[in-house]
Amino acid sequence: MNYKIIVSPIASENIAKAVDYYFYKASKKVALDFLNDYKKTYKSLQINPFYQFHDSNYRFLPFNKFPYIAFFIVDEPSKTVFLNAVFHTSLNPKKIPNK
């Protein structure tokens, strides 16, 4: 059974900012490649969200090609994954969600 994914407004904003950045600073192709990498991460979470813990609450899954990490919480009883943030790995680590 696949898990339901709920994308938070913060994660949606993170994704939109990344797409805009790649679109305007690189190219449309790079922006689309980023979206495809995000979609692969999304599908991986639907199938099996039990990845490494970042702390006692959050789990994380790095993207395959781009330097981003998805932070999420799994609610096993409801088979739901709450995608809380998509974080660029070169940003200040103090900005990583931890609570």
Buried (B, 14 or more C-beta within 10 A) or exposed (E): EEBEBBBBEBBEEBBEEBBEBBBEEEEEEBBEBBBEBBEEBBEBBBEEBEBEEBEEEBBBBBBEEBEBBBBBBBEEEEEBBBBBBBBBEEEEEEEBBEE
